[in-house]
Amino acid sequence: MSQAEIVFHNTLSGKKEIFEPANPEHVTIYVCGPTVYNFVHIGNARPAVVFDVLTRLLRARYPQVTYVSNITDIDDKINAAAAENGEDITTLAERYALAYEEDISALGVRVPDVVPKATHHIAEIVDMIEILIGKGHAYANEGHVLFHVPSDPEYGSLAKRSLEDMIDGARVEVAGYKKDPKDFVLWKPSTADQPGWESPWGRGRPGWHIECSAMVKKHLGDTIDIHGGGSDLTFPHHENEAAQSRCANDHSTYVRYWLHNGMLNLGTEKMSKSLGNVLTVRNLLEKHSSEVLRYALLSGQYRSLLTWSDELLAQARASLDSLYQSLRDAGSEQSITSADFHDVDINEYPKVVVDALSDDLNTPKALAGLHELANQLRRATDTEAKNAAVHKLLAGGSLLGLLIQTPDTYFTQGQPSGASSMTADAIEALIEQRKAARASGDYAGADRIRDDLLASGIELEDSREGTRWRKL
């Protein structure tokens, strides 16, 4: 199979570009993770799922991919939440970091190669700040250290903003210790009741932006291939991060390809904790299967706005049901899943899915490709053709992190426990009673059992192989 070139929309250039890693033997990726002060909402999960698919594609194409995604575990929001709860910030941050890992793992997100935490990199942060001061890009004043924005002639190139258009005071109020209102904090003093570390500028804690710069440098180097994150991070976070790293590392190129996913809306508003209109992953998993949530997140192209709704989830469920049904109809003994295609050679994957993902990670087109493969499976007439079609469908599913269960598991166990309180043994017993009723000619009794099961959220399906059931 000829390999399509991978093309990404680079935020820096504002256009699609062919992906050419600096070292074809080793691709490097960094994605901004969450600030852990509460349970993450489904909007927080979008970049985790999107860039998980990206790394799956790249691992199929390149010999080595190093994927780093951080945890911000020191932040004023964490401080405030810990103070409100009357607990140590480390305790709170570790609890919600673990919850985040559990939630995105439930969505089929593979663990990144490195998951660094900001508080574990204080020495690296201090070192980078000292370098910036030494090169005239930063200065200390009143216990603060600030990056001097006018010292970087490329500042604003990522967000496409001139210095005159910049919004003053990103994350901190404009204060007298700033030489320029656009200067931003690299280090700030801590009071006795705030977390802090000793530094050349006194006891304090790092600013938000410098954390990612230090972690990228330590784990991936001065220049990386891909940097991802939500579009809301483009300015000020990524703009500031890029400026720090360019100036500290003496490299004009910090990131070769900037990729930003679009926001997730609930109704007409962006989903955010500050607005109070959040749907946490944890709560959604009580009502919907993890694969349904993942399918829904992939149903929109990653750069586009995605509106979250009951209709979106219903469509995702119906689409997944259709894919799994094609596998179920192909043979009840199918025991392999998409997990059996973990990081295999690119030629093992169906071209229709690979080409779609290679075109700026077009997941809606890739999902359509899965349904095209499912249709081919339904049309297959002999065992060899069916097995080949199953192989293609599952291989395509593995690139998207879907079809990770056997069909029977998906239909009988893959839905949340709240879908039906009946046990599998109880359901099977009623199916046997229905079978006996039909055999004795008691069709009314058989229909009553079917209707009672349906009322309990269990749908029966009669096939040549016998009666199968599924949770609704």
N, C-alpha and C positions, 0 to 999 in steps of 0.2 A: 504494500500500500504506500503510495507516495504521500509524504507528510506535508500538510499545508503549513505555510509560515504562520507563526504566532504573531498576532497583531494586537496591540493594546492602545487604548486612548490615554496618552500621557498628559496629565494635568499641566505639566510644565510647558509643553509646546502647544497644548490646546488642540491636538489632532492625533489621529491614529498613526502609530509607528510600528514597523516590524521590530519584534523583540530580538535583540542580539546581546546576550549576556557578555559581560567583560571577559569572563572565562567560561567557555562552553562546557568545561569539565566540572564547573562548580557554580551554581546559581545561588544568589543570596537574597533573602526576603526578610523584611521587618514590617510588622503590622502593629499599630497601637492597640493595646488591650484596654480593659476597663479600669476605672477608678473604683475600688471596692469598698463601698460604704453601705450597700444595700443589695438585695437580690437584683439581678440584671433583668431588664425587660426584653421583649422580643426584638426591639430595634437594636439593642446592644448585640444581639446574636447574629444580626445580618452580616456584619463584616467577618465574624468568626466562620460562618458557613461559606460565604463567598470566597474568602481567601483559602479556606480548606479545599474547595474545588480547584482553585488556581494551583495550589501546591500538588494536588493529585495529577493535574495535567502536566505540570513541569517535571514531576518525578517520572512520568512515563516517557518524557522526551530527553532528559538530561541525566548523566551518570550520578551527579550528586546535587542535592538541593538542601540548603540549610535555612530553616524557617524559624524565625525568632518572633515571639509575640509577648509583650511585657504585661506586668501587673503594676498599676500605680497604687502603692500602699502607703503613701504619705501625701496628704493633701488637706486643705482646710475643711473640705466637706467631710473627710474621715474624722478629723479632729472634732468637728461639731457633733457628728453622730455619736462618737465615743463619749463626749462630754454629756450629751443628753442621756445616754444609757448608763453613765457612771462606770465606764469600763476603760481599760487601757486600749490605746489605738491599735497596738499590735494584735491584741485578742480579737478586736472587731474586724480588722483588715484580714486576718488569717481566716476567720470564719466565713466571710463573704468571698474571699479568694477561692476557698475550697468549694463553696456553693456554686460559684461561677464555673469552675472546672467540672463539677458534676452536671450542671445544666447543659453546657455546650457539648460535653461528652455524650449526654443523652440524645443530642441532635446529630450524632454521628460525626462530630468534629474530631479528627485525629489530633493527638497531643503534639504541639510544635516541638521542634528539636530542643529549643531553649525557651523557658518561660521565666525571664529575669524579673526580679522585684526591685523597685527603686531603692528601698532601704538597704539592700545588699550591695549597693554600688556607690556609697557615699564617698569612698576614697577616690574612685574614678571621676565622680562629679567635681570634687574639690580640685583634682589635678587639672581637669579641663578648664575650670574657672580661672585657675592660676595662669594657664597658658593664654587665655583670652585677655587677662589683665596685662600680662607681659607683652602682648602684641598690640596693645593700645585699643582693643575692641571692647574692653569692659573696665569698670572703675568701682571702687568701694567708697561708700558714703553712708554715715550714720548706721553702721552695722549691716547695711545692705550692699550687695554687689549687683550692678546692672550692666546689661549689654547696651552699648552705645550704638543705636540703630544707624545714625548717619555715617558711621565708620565702615559700613558695608555697602558698597555701590550697587550690589545686586539685590539688596533687600526689596521685597515687593514683587520679584520676578515670578514667584510661584502663584500668588494670589492675583497677579495682574493689577496691582495697586501702586500708585505713586506715593511717595512720602507725604505729599500734600493731602492725599485722600485717606491716609491711615486713620483708623479709629484710635484715639488716645486711651491709654490706661488699660491694656488687655490684662485682665485678672487682678490688677492692683489699681487703686485710685492714683491719679496724678498727684505726685507729692514733691515737696521741696528738695528731696535728696536726688531728684532726677536732673541731669543736664538737659535732657530733651524729653518732652512729654511722651514720645513714642518709645523711649528706652524701657526695657522690660527686665524683670527680676531674675537673677541667676541664683541668688542666695538671700535669705531674709532672716532676721534675728528671731529667736524664740523666747517667749516669756517662760517663767519657771513652771507653769502648768501646761506648756506646749512641748511636744516632742522636739528634740534638738540634738545636734552633734557638735563637737568642738571643731573649730576651723580657724584659719588665719584671720578671720574677720569676726571671731567671737562665736559663742554658741548660737546655732541656728539650724535651718533646714533648707533644702534646695527648692528652687522654683520648679514649676511643672515642666517647662520646655527642655531644660538642661538634662533632665533625667533620661529622656529618650536618646539624646545625642551621646551621652556617656555610655549607655547600654549598647547602642549600635556599634560604637567604636570598639568596645571591648569584645563583643561577640561576633562581629561581622567585618570590622575594618573601617578604613576612612571613607571608602566609596562602596555603595551597594547597588545591586541591580534594580530591586523593586522595593518601594515603600508604600504600604497601603494604610487605609483608614477611612473613616466616614468623611463625607464632604464638609461637614461642620468643623472638621479639624484643619482644613486647608489654611485658614487664617483665624486666629493668630498662631496656633500651635505649630503646624508644619512650616510655616514661613519662618518663625523664630528658630525652630529646630535646625532648619537648613542653614540659616545665617550663622548660628553658633558653630556648626560643624564645618562649614566652608572656611570660616575664619580661624578656627582652632587647628584644623588639619592641613591648612595650606593647599586644599584641593578645590578647584573651581567646581568640580562635580561631586556632590554629596550623594545624590540619588539619580540614577539613570532613567528610571521610569516611575513616576508618581501615579498611583491608582487610587481613586476615591469612589467609594460606594455611595449611592443616594440614600436619602433619609426614608424612614418608615413613618407613615402617617396613620393616625387613628381618627377616622372621620376627615375633618379638614385641617387638623392640627398635627404638627410634628409630635411624636410620642417622646416625652421626656419626664424625668422624675420631678423637675422643677415645676412643670405644669400640672403634675398629679394625674396625668392621663395614661398611666402605664399598665401594660399587661405583662406580668412577669412570665418568664419561661416556665418557672416552677408551677405557677397556677395553670398555665395553658396545658402543661403535660398531664394535669389531672383530668382533662376533658378530651384531649386529642392525642393521637399517637405521635411519637417523636418524628416518624417519617412524614406524616402529614404536615407537621410544622416545617420541616426541612424543605419539602416539596413546595410549600407555599412561599417560603423565602426565596427559592430559586425560580419562581414563576415569573418574576420580573427581571429585566436586564439589570445588572448590578449598579450601573450608574444612574438608573432612572428612579424616580420617586415610586415607592410601593405603598399602596393603601391597604391597610390590614382590616379585614372585615370577616364576618361569618360567611359571607358568600365566597370569599377567597378560600377559606378553609374547606368549605363544602366542595368546591371545585377541585381542590387539591386531593381531598379524600376520594372523590369519584375517579379522578385520574389514576391515583395509585391503585384503587380497586381494580380498574381496568387492566393495568399492567400485571398485577399479581394474578388476576383471573386468567390471563393468557398463559401464564406459567402453570397455573393449577390445571387448566384444561389440557396442557401438553402432557401431563402424566402425574398422577398423585405421588409417585415415588421419587420425584425430583428432590434431591437433598442438597445440591450445591446452591450457594448464594453468591451475591456480588463480592462478598468478602474473600472468595476464593481467587479473585483476580487482583490481589493487592500488589500494586507496583510491578505488573508484568510488562513485557516489551510492548512498545507502542503499537506494533502490528497486531497485537491481540485485541485491540479495541476497535469498535466499528467506526468506519470513516465518517458516517453521518453525525456521530456525536463528537468525535475529535475535531472535525472541521468547524462545527458550531462553536465549540469552546475556544478554538484557536482564533476565532474572529471576535476579539475583545470580550471573551468569556460570555458568549451569547447563550445563557442557560435556557431561556424559553425555546430557542431553536433546538438546543440539545435535548430538552424534554420532548419536543415534537419528534425528534429523531428516535427516542425510545419508543414512542407510540407507533412509529413507522415500523420499527423492528418487531414490536408486538403483533402488528398486523401480518407481517411476514411469518411469524410463528403460527398464527391462527390458520394461515393458508397452507402450511406445511402438511404433507400427506403421509410421508413415511418416517420411520424412526430416525434415520440418519439425518434427514432434513430438519426434523424437529429438534434433535440434539444440537445441530449446528446453529439453529435459530435461537435456542435457549442460551447457548454459549455467547452469542453476539449481544443479546438483550442484557444478560447479567454483566458482561464486560462493560457495556455502555453505562449500566447502572452504577458500576463501581467508580467510574470517574465522577459521578454526581453524588455518590454516597447514598444511593437509593437501592432498593431491592436487596436489603441486607438480611432478610428473613426468608425462610421457606414459605411457600404460599399457604400451607396449612397453618403454620405458626402465625402468619400475618392475619389470617381471617379468624382464627380461633383464640389467639392469645395476644396479638399485636396491638389491640385497642386497649385504652385505659380500663382499669378494673371497674370503674363506675358505669361502663357501658352495659353491663349485666352482672348481677350478683350471683348468677347460677354457675356452679362448677362444671368443668368439662364432663366429669363422670355423670352428673345429674342430667346434663343435656343428652349424652349418649344413651342413658337409660330411657329417656322419653322417646328418642328416635327409635329404639328397639321396640317400645310399646306401640309406636305408630306403625312400624313395620308389621308387627303382629296383628294390629287392627286391620290393616289393609289386606293382609293375607287371609283373614277370616271374613272379609267382605264388609267390615264395619268402617265404611268410608267416612261417615259422619264423625265417628270417634277419632279417626286419623286426622281429619280436618281440624277438630277441636285442639288436638295436641299441637298441630302446626300453628294454629292461631294463638294458642297460649304462649308458645315459644316466641312468636313474633312480638307479642305484647311485652314480653320480657327482654326484648332487644336481640333475639336470636332468629336469624333467617335461615331456612332450610333450602337446600338445592339438591334436587334429585338428578342423578347422572347414571350413566351405564355402569360405573364402578360402585354405585351405591349412593346413599344420602350423605351430603356434606353440609356443614353448617358454618355460619360466620356471625361474628358480633357486629351489630349495627352501630 
